[in-house]
């Protein structure tokens, strides 16, 4: 099996019934706790799992429209051609890109062409280029260096609605994508697994790679409008795909303390791993502001054991980041100059 996004993150289906579990697995002493099995996103909300610093890595992406049904691994399981899927994954990941299946919500037309999008999420290089091929095998010949395709200023709102991977993405993701598609029909797509199933409904705003979670608990349209205005909605924000987890967390605490919601606010200047006074793991992250650098001290800890997906039967600990200190210039003015994406949008694909 390839060590790929699809193999690592999309390893199991999630169409579970109580009869699907081995004898004795659902019990007060088992991994599901006193309440028995519950959807992973319900458990996450009950625990109050922090969203901060949980956005997975994605510097560049290659999106492929697959309008029909997806298996638990969109490219590696039927009904998609698994041989072709494996070749696509190896090629895309070999170029340092993240593969993602997309489709329009509510539309299940017979597919006669395969649209693709090459997305660059690196800070300062954000871009989207669209193209299409007449048969899926031709996807293996699409250059992955950004030299082909039509440039588009239209953003992509990709909402995980990968039902065969996790039921929370199906139920909660479907609510989010339906709401977004009504307001932004051209920008909105369903997508395959993004990571962070317990935070469903999850979505990523491209090209900047901004991850959001628990979006069905809030106003998904407000999140999209903020993105178009060059801002983040902090209460649902997980982090930016081009940044490390400690930097994502440091930016979160800087925004809470200093108030600048701009996407480009608090760019990372440096980060280094440290040891806390109590002997635990920590990070020191330096962020830029117009008034000078801000230093954010983080304490890294491991959560209590938890089931991170609906299909998980083994409890794991996940990393969490708490604020240990924040120092910087005495007066840091709010920028108030978030670059709006609204005026830059074109009528691309």
Secondary structure, 3 states (H helix, E strand, C coil): CCCCHHHHHCCCCCCCCHHHCCCCCCCCCCCCCCCCCCCHHHHHHHHCCCCCCCCCCCCEEEEEECCCCCCCCCCCCCCCCHHHHHHHHHHHHHCCCEEEEEECCCCCCCCCCEEEEEEECCCCCCEEEEEEECCHHHHHHCCCCCCCCEEECCCEEEEECCCCCCHHHHHHHHHHHHHHHHHCCCCEEEECCCCCHHHCCCEEEECCCEEECCHHHCCHHHHHHHHHCCECCHHHEEEECCCCHHHHHHHHHHHHHHCCCECCCCCEEEEEEEECCCCCEEEEEEECCCCCCEEEEEEEEECCCECCCCCCCCCECCEEEEEEEEECCCCCCCCCCCCCCCCCCCCCC
